[in-house]
């Protein structure tokens, strides 16, 4: 495997370099491979100047269309990232839940090894330490930046396998603007969305509301959710800005149970999740930074008697200094306190009532030499209430081989702190230490034909030997191992002004099978616009997806999904759309015994002013 991987990487580099020699170089930026990102260094930098593998999914282009939930939009579009689903809409929690996220085979079950951020602050449930997939809405996001690999140097715990940073929308144009969407489709599925924004004299506001509901494609698989979001901003002066946002979501669902003979439906849930944050930004010529305070909260009711209230709150702050030409030094500090209380109301028994805290300080430096070589290095010290201290180093480089060719190398350490559940709840072990992995990756990026095509190729190796696993009598121990290797390819092409194509491919070789991680994953999408008509189509191929690594039989899934959408602009403010999913009517599942729906069709109307 290692020889084949190295041979593939070298061959790809040679092909790209050869093509670059005949490329007609141009300053026209048709494909924005040089776009500015913030997730890789916490400050605004060119994506091609950081050694980490970063993917950007822009949601302002309406690629999500009628999709209200955010995570399914990312699955497949980002190489190496996969999200499990169990129905038309809705992931649920507890038994039979979906929304499992893996990145390069890392994530855990539930997802504690991939960190979700909203505008840079962490999102995970205080007791169980994982995000709730139903809480994240596509219409509230401007774009999503994904680090495909450890980012613990910058974001601390849970960023072991990668980071998904949701950059929320804000109103930029002066005046008042409104968007709305109504949709109806298979299995009485209904989706409603409305948002509005206002900007005047430095003050901005953005607000949205979403409601989804469906009867589901199986008995007892109904789901409904309502989300509300509010974002405020104020420019104090050209260099200082203050902001605040608030989000609340309430959803109800039922576990339909396994799709087998004589199966019985599971529990029903009633969940409320929300957060608020306050931020203060400064931006000057030689220094810039942010201070943010956040509070995430939730309440869970399950019909088996489980009831919990949890919170995850704290602050993070950083300041980046430009000391001299080509140099940037960032210093940061963050603190989190997370926990909560849980009980079984049927038996009037307290399960847990505690919290832990951890604090991290870090430094990160970026230096460009000779206008070709950019060096990156950083070090974090993380202090935890239970396991004391952890050092996290990271380093890498970017070399500009040709005008439109860059080579990247990166070595990083990822870690994850044990959760409240693992330390104090249900077969717990208070002596657990953090999970640790080592990640090695190399990549090359290239633009071709006047930047109408961009290609990124990345090879990686992930190793770890102290993952938390369940041992004898159900007790938890730091004895798990991981040894994953693979390649990731991302392609963007804009051959015509009204036609674009995107493709992503990943191959992961796992020494030990990992749940919810396809061995091969290919996603291809295209969009064509002709006057008032827009046609979008996508193909998602998955093979070697293990739906249950504990089973003694082969539970690997292979399937191909074909989705298509047609939009017609009736008037400058109104458009009609029809969307079809799984049009090949494939029978498949992400969770074992939770069969996904066959072909489904939806239609609706959109309003924008």
KOLGU-434164 format. One record per residue (C-alpha): residue in three letters; x, y, z. Coordinates in steps of 0.25 Angstrom, whole numbers, padded with zeros to 4 digits, always signed. Layout:
residues N
ALAXYZ;...
END
This chain:
residues 609
UNK+0000+0000+0000;UNK+0011+0010+0004;UNK+0019+0008-0009;UNK+0006+0009-0017;UNK+0003+0022-0010;UNK+0016+0028-0012;UNK+0017+0024-0027;UNK+0003+0030-0029;UNK+0007+0043-0022;UNK+0020+0045-0030;UNK+0013+0042-0043;UNK+0002+0052-0040;UNK+0013+0063-0037;UNK+0020+0060-0050;UNK+0007+0061-0058;UNK+0003+0074-0051;UNK+0017+0080-0053;UNK+0017+0076-0068;UNK+0004+0083-0070;UNK+0008+0095-0063;UNK+0020+0097-0073;UNK+0010+0099-0084;UNK-0001+0107-0077;UNK-0004+0121-0081;UNK-0002+0128-0068;UNK-0012+0139-0065;UNK-0016+0148-0054;UNK-0031+0145-0056;UNK-0036+0138-0044;UNK-0047+0129-0050;UNK-0045+0118-0039;UNK-0042+0125-0026;UNK-0032+0115-0021;UNK-0025+0127-0014;UNK-0037+0130-0006;UNK-0036+0136+0008;UNK-0039+0127+0020;UNK-0038+0128+0035;UNK-0039+0114+0041;UNK-0025+0110+0038;UNK-0018+0121+0046;UNK-0030+0128+0053;UNK-0026+0141+0045;UNK-0029+0144+0030;UNK-0019+0137+0021;UNK-0018+0132+0007;UNK-0022+0117+0007;UNK-0010+0114-0002;UNK+0000+0119+0009;UNK-0004+0109+0020;UNK+0001+0095+0020;UNK-0012+0089+0026;UNK-0022+0083+0016;UNK-0034+0092+0016;UNK-0047+0091+0008;UNK-0056+0103+0006;UNK-0071+0101+0003;UNK-0078+0114-0001;UNK-0093+0114+0002;UNK-0096+0127-0004;UNK-0097+0120-0018;UNK-0109+0113-0013;UNK-0103+0099-0015;UNK-0111+0094-0004;UNK-0124+0099-0011;UNK-0135+0092-0002;UNK-0126+0086+0008;UNK-0128+0092+0021;UNK-0119+0083+0029;UNK-0104+0087+0028;UNK-0096+0074+0030;UNK-0102+0066+0018;UNK-0097+0077+0009;UNK-0082+0075+0013;UNK-0083+0060+0012;UNK-0075+0056-0001;UNK-0073+0070-0005;UNK-0061+0070+0005;UNK-0051+0059+0002;UNK-0050+0049+0013;UNK-0062+0054+0021;UNK-0074+0046+0023;UNK-0087+0048+0030;UNK-0097+0037+0033;UNK-0112+0039+0031;UNK-0125+0030+0034;UNK-0136+0037+0027;UNK-0141+0049+0019;UNK-0138+0059+0029;UNK-0134+0058+0044;UNK-0122+0051+0051;UNK-0128+0049+0065;UNK-0120+0045+0077;UNK-0118+0033+0086;UNK-0122+0019+0080;UNK-0123+0018+0065;UNK-0117+0032+0063;UNK-0109+0037+0051;UNK-0101+0050+0049;UNK-0088+0042+0051;UNK-0076+0050+0045;UNK-0063+0044+0041;UNK-0051+0051+0035;UNK-0040+0042+0030;UNK-0046+0030+0038;UNK-0046+0039+0051;UNK-0058+0043+0059;UNK-0063+0033+0069;UNK-0077+0028+0072;UNK-0083+0038+0076;UNK-0074+0048+0069;UNK-0064+0054+0079;UNK-0052+0054+0070;UNK-0056+0064+0060;UNK-0059+0078+0065;UNK-0070+0087+0060;UNK-0068+0102+0062;UNK-0078+0114+0059;UNK-0070+0126+0056;UNK-0058+0120+0063;UNK-0065+0116+0076;UNK-0067+0101+0080;UNK-0080+0093+0079;UNK-0082+0081+0087;UNK-0091+0075+0097;UNK-0086+0077+0111;UNK-0088+0063+0117;UNK-0086+0054+0105;UNK-0076+0063+0097;UNK-0081+0062+0083;UNK-0089+0072+0074;UNK-0103+0070+0071;UNK-0105+0070+0056;UNK-0119+0075+0055;UNK-0115+0088+0061;UNK-0107+0093+0049;UNK-0115+0100+0038;UNK-0110+0103+0024;UNK-0118+0116+0022;UNK-0111+0122+0034;UNK-0097+0120+0028;UNK-0089+0128+0018;UNK-0078+0117+0016;UNK-0072+0106+0023;UNK-0057+0104+0025;UNK-0052+0090+0028;UNK-0038+0086+0033;UNK-0036+0071+0028;UNK-0027+0067+0039;UNK-0023+0071+0053;UNK-0024+0085+0057;UNK-0022+0083+0072;UNK-0011+0094+0072;UNK-0021+0104+0069;UNK-0034+0099+0075;UNK-0031+0089+0086;UNK-0039+0077+0090;UNK-0048+0070+0080;UNK-0040+0076+0068;UNK-0032+0062+0067;UNK-0038+0058+0054;UNK-0041+0071+0048;UNK-0050+0084+0049;UNK-0063+0089+0043;UNK-0064+0104+0044;UNK-0077+0109+0041;UNK-0076+0124+0037;UNK-0090+0130+0039;UNK-0096+0140+0030;UNK-0097+0155+0032;UNK-0103+0166+0024;UNK-0093+0173+0016;UNK-0102+0182+0006;UNK-0108+0195+0011;UNK-0123+0195+0013;UNK-0133+0184+0016;UNK-0133+0170+0009;UNK-0142+0158+0010;UNK-0141+0143+0006;UNK-0152+0132+0007;UNK-0154+0118+0003;UNK-0166+0108+0003;UNK-0165+0094-0001;UNK-0173+0081-0001;UNK-0170+0067-0005;UNK-0170+0052-0003;UNK-0175+0046+0010;UNK-0182+0060+0013;UNK-0169+0066+0015;UNK-0170+0081+0018;UNK-0159+0092+0019;UNK-0160+0106+0021;UNK-0150+0117+0022;UNK-0149+0132+0024;UNK-0138+0142+0027;UNK-0136+0156+0026;UNK-0124+0166+0028;UNK-0122+0181+0030;UNK-0110+0190+0029;UNK-0109+0205+0033;UNK-0098+0214+0038;UNK-0089+0203+0043;UNK-0100+0195+0049;UNK-0105+0181+0044;UNK-0115+0171+0047;UNK-0118+0157+0041;UNK-0129+0148+0046;UNK-0135+0135+0041;UNK-0145+0124+0044;UNK-0146+0110+0039;UNK-0157+0099+0041;UNK-0156+0085+0035;UNK-0165+0074+0037;UNK-0167+0060+0031;UNK-0176+0047+0033;UNK-0163+0039+0029;UNK-0162+0028+0020;UNK-0164+0017+0030;UNK-0174+0016+0042;UNK-0170+0024+0054;UNK-0159+0032+0046;UNK-0166+0045+0047;UNK-0158+0057+0050;UNK-0160+0072+0052;UNK-0151+0084+0056;UNK-0151+0099+0057;UNK-0139+0108+0058;UNK-0137+0122+0060;UNK-0125+0131+0059;UNK-0121+0146+0061;UNK-0108+0153+0058;UNK-0104+0167+0062;UNK-0092+0175+0058;UNK-0087+0189+0060;UNK-0075+0196+0054;UNK-0070+0205+0065;UNK-0059+0211+0056;UNK-0051+0206+0044;UNK-0043+0197+0053;UNK-0052+0192+0064;UNK-0065+0184+0063;UNK-0074+0177+0073;UNK-0084+0166+0070;UNK-0094+0157+0077;UNK-0102+0145+0072;UNK-0113+0136+0078;UNK-0118+0122+0073;UNK-0129+0113+0078;UNK-0134+0100+0072;UNK-0145+0091+0077;UNK-0147+0077+0071;UNK-0155+0064+0073;UNK-0153+0051+0067;UNK-0155+0036+0069;UNK-0145+0024+0067;UNK-0152+0016+0056;UNK-0144+0004+0061;UNK-0137-0006+0052;UNK-0143-0009+0038;UNK-0144-0024+0041;UNK-0156-0034+0043;UNK-0163-0032+0057;UNK-0155-0019+0060;UNK-0160-0010+0070;UNK-0159+0005+0070;UNK-0149+0012+0080;UNK-0150+0024+0088;UNK-0156+0038+0085;UNK-0148+0050+0088;UNK-0151+0065+0091;UNK-0138+0073+0090;UNK-0135+0088+0092;UNK-0121+0093+0088;UNK-0116+0107+0087;UNK-0104+0117+0089;UNK-0101+0131+0090;UNK-0088+0139+0088;UNK-0081+0152+0089;UNK-0069+0156+0081;UNK-0060+0168+0079;UNK-0051+0169+0067;UNK-0039+0179+0064;UNK-0032+0180+0051;UNK-0020+0189+0048;UNK-0009+0189+0038;UNK+0001+0182+0047;UNK-0008+0174+0057;UNK-0022+0169+0058;UNK-0030+0159+0067;UNK-0043+0155+0074;UNK-0048+0153+0087;UNK-0061+0144+0088;UNK-0069+0139+0100;UNK-0079+0128+0097;UNK-0090+0119+0104;UNK-0096+0107+0098;UNK-0107+0100+0105;UNK-0117+0089+0104;UNK-0128+0081+0110;UNK-0131+0066+0106;UNK-0144+0058+0109;UNK-0145+0044+0105;UNK-0157+0034+0107;UNK-0148+0024+0114;UNK-0147+0034+0126;UNK-0134+0040+0123;UNK-0134+0055+0125;UNK-0122+0065+0125;UNK-0118+0079+0125;UNK-0104+0083+0120;UNK-0095+0094+0117;UNK-0082+0098+0110;UNK-0077+0112+0112;UNK-0064+0120+0112;UNK-0056+0130+0104;UNK-0045+0130+0094;UNK-0036+0141+0090;UNK-0024+0143+0081;UNK-0016+0154+0075;UNK-0007+0153+0062;UNK+0005+0162+0060;UNK+0012+0166+0047;UNK+0026+0168+0053;UNK+0033+0170+0039;UNK+0031+0167+0024;UNK+0026+0153+0022;UNK+0024+0150+0037;UNK+0012+0147+0045;UNK+0012+0143+0060;UNK-0001+0139+0067;UNK-0003+0137+0082;UNK-0016+0132+0088;UNK-0023+0127+0100;UNK-0036+0119+0102;UNK-0044+0114+0114;UNK-0056+0104+0114;UNK-0064+0099+0125;UNK-0074+0088+0121;UNK-0083+0078+0128;UNK-0097+0077+0134;UNK-0107+0068+0141;UNK-0115+0056+0137;UNK-0125+0048+0143;UNK-0135+0037+0141;UNK-0149+0043+0144;UNK-0156+0029+0143;UNK-0148+0024+0155;UNK-0144+0037+0161;UNK-0130+0034+0161;UNK-0118+0044+0159;UNK-0108+0039+0148;UNK-0098+0051+0148;UNK-0096+0065+0153;UNK-0082+0070+0150;UNK-0074+0079+0141;UNK-0059+0080+0137;UNK-0051+0091+0131;UNK-0039+0092+0122;UNK-0030+0104+0118;UNK-0020+0105+0107;UNK-0010+0115+0102;UNK-0003+0115+0089;UNK+0007+0122+0080;UNK+0007+0121+0064;UNK+0017+0127+0055;UNK+0017+0128+0040;UNK+0029+0133+0032;UNK+0030+0135+0017;UNK+0045+0134+0011;UNK+0049+0138-0003;UNK+0035+0140-0007;UNK+0034+0125-0009;UNK+0035+0117+0004;UNK+0025+0119+0015;UNK+0029+0113+0029;UNK+0018+0110+0039;UNK+0020+0105+0054;UNK+0013+0105+0067;UNK+0012+0100+0081;UNK+0000+0099+0090;UNK+0000+0095+0105;UNK-0014+0090+0110;UNK-0017+0088+0124;UNK-0029+0080+0129;UNK-0036+0078+0142;UNK-0034+0063+0142;UNK-0022+0059+0134;UNK-0013+0071+0136;UNK-0005+0076+0124;UNK-0003+0073+0110;UNK+0007+0079+0100;UNK+0003+0080+0085;UNK+0013+0083+0074;UNK+0011+0086+0060;UNK+0019+0089+0048;UNK+0019+0090+0033;UNK+0023+0098+0020;UNK+0018+0102+0007;UNK+0027+0104-0005;UNK+0023+0111-0018;UNK+0029+0102-0028;UNK+0024+0110-0040;UNK+0015+0122-0041;UNK+0002+0114-0040;UNK+0008+0101-0033;UNK+0009+0100-0018;UNK+0015+0088-0010;UNK+0011+0086+0004;UNK+0016+0077+0016;UNK+0010+0077+0030;UNK+0013+0069+0043;UNK+0003+0071+0054;UNK-0002+0065+0067;UNK-0017+0063+0070;UNK-0023+0060+0084;UNK-0036+0059+0090;UNK-0040+0060+0105;UNK-0048+0050+0111;UNK-0063+0054+0112;UNK-0071+0055+0125;UNK-0078+0042+0121;UNK-0065+0035+0119;UNK-0059+0040+0132;UNK-0071+0039+0142;UNK-0083+0032+0135;UNK-0087+0018+0131;UNK-0075+0008+0132;UNK-0066+0021+0134;UNK-0051+0022+0137;UNK-0046+0034+0144;UNK-0032+0031+0140;UNK-0033+0032+0125;UNK-0023+0041+0118;UNK-0026+0048+0105;UNK-0026+0041+0092;UNK-0014+0045+0083;UNK-0011+0043+0069;UNK+0000+0047+0059;UNK-0003+0052+0045;UNK+0007+0053+0033;UNK+0002+0059+0020;UNK+0008+0064+0007;UNK+0000+0071-0004;UNK+0001+0079-0017;UNK-0008+0089-0023;UNK-0009+0094-0037;UNK-0017+0104-0046;UNK-0018+0101-0061;UNK-0023+0108-0073;UNK-0024+0123-0068;UNK-0028+0118-0055;UNK-0041+0111-0061;UNK-0037+0098-0054;UNK-0031+0096-0040;UNK-0026+0083-0035;UNK-0022+0079-0021;UNK-0016+0065-0017;UNK-0013+0061-0003;UNK-0007+0049+0003;UNK-0007+0046+0018;UNK-0004+0036+0029;UNK-0010+0036+0043;UNK-0005+0028+0054;UNK-0009+0026+0069;UNK-0008+0016+0080;UNK-0016+0021+0092;UNK-0030+0023+0087;UNK-0041+0021+0097;UNK-0048+0007+0095;UNK-0058-0002+0103;UNK-0051-0014+0110;UNK-0055-0025+0119;UNK-0068-0023+0127;UNK-0071-0010+0118;UNK-0060-0002+0125;UNK-0052+0008+0117;UNK-0037+0008+0115;UNK-0027+0015+0106;UNK-0023+0003+0098;UNK-0029+0006+0084;UNK-0020+0007+0072;UNK-0022+0015+0058;UNK-0013+0013+0046;UNK-0020+0020+0034;UNK-0014+0024+0020;UNK-0020+0030+0008;UNK-0021+0041-0003;UNK-0031+0052-0005;UNK-0033+0059-0018;UNK-0041+0072-0021;UNK-0044+0078-0034;UNK-0051+0091-0038;UNK-0054+0095-0053;UNK-0061+0106-0059;UNK-0059+0104-0074;UNK-0071+0113-0078;UNK-0076+0126-0071;UNK-0089+0118-0069;UNK-0084+0104-0066;UNK-0076+0099-0054;UNK-0072+0085-0049;UNK-0067+0081-0035;UNK-0061+0067-0032;UNK-0056+0061-0019;UNK-0050+0047-0017;UNK-0044+0040-0005;UNK-0038+0027-0002;UNK-0035+0022+0012;UNK-0027+0009+0016;UNK-0031+0005+0030;UNK-0022-0005+0037;UNK-0034-0006+0047;UNK-0048-0004+0041;UNK-0055+0009+0045;UNK-0070+0011+0046;UNK-0076+0021+0036;UNK-0063+0023+0028;UNK-0064+0019+0013;UNK-0052+0013+0007;UNK-0055+0020-0006;UNK-0063+0032-0007;UNK-0066+0040-0020;UNK-0074+0053-0022;UNK-0076+0060-0035;UNK-0086+0072-0037;UNK-0089+0081-0048;UNK-0097+0094-0051;UNK-0102+0100-0064;UNK-0109+0113-0066;UNK-0117+0117-0078;UNK-0124+0130-0077;UNK-0135+0128-0066;UNK-0132+0113-0065;UNK-0122+0106-0056;UNK-0119+0091-0055;UNK-0111+0085-0044;UNK-0107+0070-0043;UNK-0099+0062-0034;UNK-0093+0048-0033;UNK-0089+0042-0020;UNK-0082+0028-0020;UNK-0078+0021-0007;UNK-0072+0008-0006;UNK-0066+0000+0006;UNK-0075+0007+0016;UNK-0075-0001+0029;UNK-0088+0001+0036;UNK-0085-0008+0048;UNK-0071-0011+0051;UNK-0075-0020+0063;UNK-0083-0030+0054;UNK-0077-0043+0051;UNK-0082-0043+0037;UNK-0079-0033+0025;UNK-0087-0020+0027;UNK-0080-0012+0016;UNK-0089-0004+0007;UNK-0087+0001-0007;UNK-0096+0010-0014;UNK-0097+0021-0024;UNK-0107+0033-0022;UNK-0111+0042-0033;UNK-0118+0056-0029;UNK-0123+0067-0039;UNK-0130+0080-0038;UNK-0136+0090-0047;UNK-0139+0104-0044;UNK-0147+0114-0053;UNK-0146+0129-0050;UNK-0161+0133-0052;UNK-0158+0148-0048;UNK-0147+0155-0042;UNK-0152+0153-0028;UNK-0158+0139-0030;UNK-0153+0125-0035;UNK-0159+0111-0035;UNK-0151+0099-0033;UNK-0152+0083-0034;UNK-0142+0074-0027;UNK-0140+0059-0028;UNK-0132+0051-0019;UNK-0127+0037-0020;UNK-0133+0037-0034;UNK-0126+0023-0037;UNK-0135+0018-0026;UNK-0123+0011-0019;UNK-0126+0002-0006;UNK-0115+0006+0004;UNK-0112+0009+0018;UNK-0102+0017+0026;UNK-0106+0011+0040;UNK-0108-0004+0040;UNK-0123-0007+0039;UNK-0127+0007+0036;UNK-0131+0007+0021;UNK-0130+0020+0014;UNK-0142+0025+0006;UNK-0143+0022-0009;UNK-0145+0032-0020;UNK-0152+0045-0014;UNK-0157+0058-0021;UNK-0159+0071-0015;UNK-0164+0085-0021;UNK-0165+0099-0016;UNK-0164+0114-0018;UNK-0153+0123-0014;UNK-0154+0138-0012;UNK-0142+0148-0011;UNK-0142+0163-0010;
END
